[in-house]
Amino acid sequence: MTVFRPCIDLHQGKVKQIVGGSLSDSGADTNFVSDEEASYFAALYSNLGLKGGHVISLGDNNQQAILEALKAYPKGLQFGGGVTTGNAAAYIDAGADKVIVTSYLFEQNDFSWARLSEISAEVGSHNLVIDLSCRKTNQGWMVATNRWQTITNAKIDKYFIEKIQPYCAEFLIHSADVEGLQAGIDSDLISLLGNLVSIPTTYAGGAKSLDDLDTVNSLSDGKVDLTIGSALDIFGGSRVTLQDCVDWNERNN
């Protein structure tokens, strides 16, 4: 059964909601900047019993906020953003439930099976989430790295998913083309994921109402969970409240 999963997105040390496809070295189109620290949201999720959420570092200058969030909700949040074999274990030790890895797994746009094997061995597959955030192209949904600006050669299909699943515990997949737009979820991608995955998978991008949880559950046969960002009241949205999501989880799981 689909569940709502919370998120904390960090950009330049602040909790923000951005338009995913706009992220670059010079900045990003921003929907919301919070006055609260990341640790505030982490503690809020902990108090509400929300599990399996993620804190993502988008660029530099986020390290203090990351560590404070992980300390506020130990073993309650997954962490992603610049994770490598060299630092993955340190984030687990700092309180991350799991580490999320994406760009590190690619070398010159090609997926590195050697790096996947190394980082999975370093932290254990049970502690690893593979981020397959993607963009739609003429060839299908292709994994996008480097803050979703670089289209790689990795296609989300049956062969790829089945081959990498043994190395990790979960998948996290942002649809970068609709991330932050509140213009609707990518139904085709969610349906595809429902047909491909056999481990816990979280989708993010475009959610705009509580009904999207029902839609994702139906499209994926309950195999895919949903993160709601910019539409959520705690991130300046007006279309759905965090309490609505908590109540939905309690009614349906």
C-alpha positions in Angstrom: 0.0 0.0 0.0 1.3 3.5 -0.9 2.3 5.8 1.9 3.1 9.4 2.2 6.8 10.1 2.8 8.1 13.5 4.0 11.0 15.4 2.7 13.5 18.2 3.5 15.3 19.8 0.6 18.3 21.9 1.5 19.7 24.6 -0.8 22.4 27.1 0.4 21.7 26.1 4.0 18.0 26.8 3.8 15.0 24.5 3.6 13.5 25.3 0.2 11.1 24.0 -2.4 12.5 24.6 -5.8 11.5 24.0 -9.4 13.7 20.9 -10.0 14.6 21.5 -13.7 15.9 25.0 -12.9 18.6 24.0 -10.5 22.1 25.1 -11.6 25.4 26.5 -10.2 23.9 30.0 -10.3 20.8 29.2 -8.3 17.2 27.9 -8.9 13.7 29.1 -9.3 12.3 28.9 -5.8 8.7 28.3 -4.6 9.4 28.5 -0.9 12.1 29.4 1.6 11.5 28.4 5.2 12.3 30.5 8.3 12.7 27.2 10.2 15.8 25.1 10.3 16.0 21.6 8.8 16.1 20.2 12.4 12.7 21.7 13.0 11.2 19.7 10.2 13.1 16.6 11.2 11.7 16.8 14.8 8.2 17.5 13.4 8.3 14.3 11.3 9.7 12.4 14.3 6.9 13.6 16.5 4.3 12.6 13.9 5.8 9.2 13.4 6.5 9.7 9.8 9.1 7.2 8.5 11.1 6.7 5.4 11.5 10.4 4.5 14.6 12.0 3.0 16.8 15.0 3.5 18.5 16.1 0.2 21.4 18.5 -0.1 21.2 20.5 -3.3 24.6 21.9 -3.7 27.1 23.2 -1.1 26.8 25.0 2.3 24.4 22.5 3.7 26.6 20.4 6.0 25.6 21.9 9.3 21.9 21.7 8.5 22.2 18.1 7.4 23.9 17.0 10.6 21.4 18.8 12.8 18.5 17.2 10.9 19.9 13.7 11.3 20.5 14.4 15.0 17.0 15.6 15.5 15.5 12.4 14.0 18.1 9.7 14.4 17.5 6.7 12.1 14.4 8.4 10.8 15.6 10.1 7.6 17.5 9.0 4.6 20.2 11.4 3.3 21.3 12.2 -0.2 23.5 14.7 -1.9 27.1 14.2 -2.7 27.2 10.7 -1.1 30.3 8.6 -2.2 32.1 5.6 -0.9 34.3 7.9 1.0 31.6 9.5 3.1 28.6 7.2 3.1 29.4 5.4 6.3 30.0 8.7 8.1 26.4 9.8 7.3 25.1 6.4 8.6 27.1 7.0 11.8 25.7 10.6 12.0 22.1 9.2 12.2 21.0 8.6 8.6 18.7 5.7 8.3 20.0 5.1 4.8 22.2 7.0 2.3 20.9 7.9 -1.1 23.4 7.9 -4.0 23.0 9.0 -7.6 25.7 11.1 -9.4 28.5 9.1 -7.9 27.3 6.0 -9.7 28.0 7.6 -13.1 31.2 8.2 -14.9 31.0 10.3 -18.1 27.2 9.6 -18.3 27.7 5.8 -18.1 26.6 3.8 -15.1 29.5 2.4 -13.0 28.8 -1.1 -11.8 32.1 -1.0 -10.0 31.1 2.0 -7.9 27.7 0.5 -7.2 29.4 -2.7 -5.9 31.9 -0.7 -3.8 29.4 1.6 -2.1 26.9 -1.2 -1.5 29.6 -3.3 0.1 30.8 -0.3 2.2 27.5 0.4 3.9 25.5 -2.7 3.1 22.7 -3.0 0.7 20.2 -2.6 3.5 21.5 0.9 4.1 21.6 2.1 0.4 19.0 3.9 -1.6 19.6 4.4 -5.3 18.3 7.7 -6.7 17.1 7.2 -10.3 15.6 10.7 -10.7 15.0 11.1 -14.4 13.8 13.1 -17.4 11.6 11.9 -20.2 13.3 11.7 -23.6 12.5 10.1 -27.0 14.2 7.0 -25.7 12.1 6.8 -22.5 12.9 8.0 -19.0 16.6 8.5 -18.6 18.4 9.0 -15.3 19.5 12.6 -14.7 22.5 13.5 -12.6 24.3 16.7 -11.4 21.2 18.3 -10.0 19.1 16.8 -12.8 20.9 18.7 -15.5 22.9 15.9 -17.1 21.0 13.2 -19.0 22.8 9.9 -18.7 22.8 6.7 -20.8 20.9 4.8 -18.1 17.3 4.0 -19.1 14.7 3.1 -16.5 13.5 -0.3 -17.9 13.1 -3.9 -16.7 16.7 -4.9 -17.4 18.2 -2.0 -15.5 15.9 -2.2 -12.5 16.3 -5.9 -12.1 20.0 -5.8 -12.3 20.5 -3.0 -9.7 17.9 -4.0 -7.2 20.1 -6.6 -5.3 22.5 -3.8 -4.4 20.1 -1.6 -2.5 17.1 -1.5 -0.2 15.1 1.2 -1.9 14.7 3.5 -4.9 14.1 7.3 -4.9 12.8 8.7 -8.1 12.1 12.4 -8.8 10.5 13.2 -12.1 12.7 16.3 -12.7 10.5 17.6 -15.5 7.5 18.2 -13.1 9.4 18.6 -9.8 8.2 21.7 -8.0 5.5 22.7 -10.5 2.4 21.4 -8.7 1.1 20.6 -12.2 0.4 17.0 -11.6 2.3 13.8 -11.1 3.9 11.8 -14.0 1.3 9.1 -14.2 3.0 7.2 -17.0 6.3 7.0 -15.0 4.5 5.8 -11.9 2.7 3.1 -13.8 6.0 2.0 -15.3 7.6 1.8 -11.8 4.7 -0.2 -10.5 5.4 -2.8 -13.2 9.2 -2.8 -12.6 10.1 -2.5 -9.0 10.0 -5.2 -6.3 11.6 -3.1 -3.5 10.3 0.0 -1.7 10.2 3.0 -4.1 9.4 6.6 -3.5 8.3 8.9 -6.3 8.4 12.7 -6.1 7.4 15.4 -8.5 4.2 17.4 -9.4 2.0 16.3 -6.5 -0.7 18.8 -5.9 -3.5 17.2 -3.8 -4.2 14.5 -1.3 -6.0 12.6 -4.1 -2.6 12.0 -5.6 -1.9 9.4 -2.9 -4.9 7.4 -4.1 -3.8 7.8 -7.7 -0.3 6.6 -7.0 -1.6 3.7 -5.1 -3.9 2.7 -7.9 -1.4 3.3 -10.7 1.4 1.4 -9.0 -0.7 -1.3 -7.3 0.6 0.0 -4.0 4.2 -0.5 -4.8 5.2 3.2 -5.0 5.2 5.7 -2.2 4.7 9.5 -2.7 6.5 12.6 -1.5 4.5 15.9 -1.6 6.6 19.1 -1.5 5.6 22.5 -2.8 1.8 21.8 -2.4 2.2 21.1 1.3 1.1 23.7 3.9 4.4 23.5 5.8 6.2 24.5 2.6 3.9 27.4 1.8 1.4 25.4 -0.2 -2.4 25.7 0.1 -3.5 22.4 -1.5 -2.8 19.8 1.2 -1.8 19.8 4.8 0.8 17.7 6.5 -1.9 16.4 8.9 -4.0 15.3 6.0 -1.1 13.1 4.9 -0.6 11.7 8.3 -4.3 10.9 8.6 -4.2 9.3 5.1 -1.4 7.0 6.2 -3.2 6.0 9.3 -6.4 5.2 7.4 -4.8 3.2 4.7 -1.9 1.4 6.3 
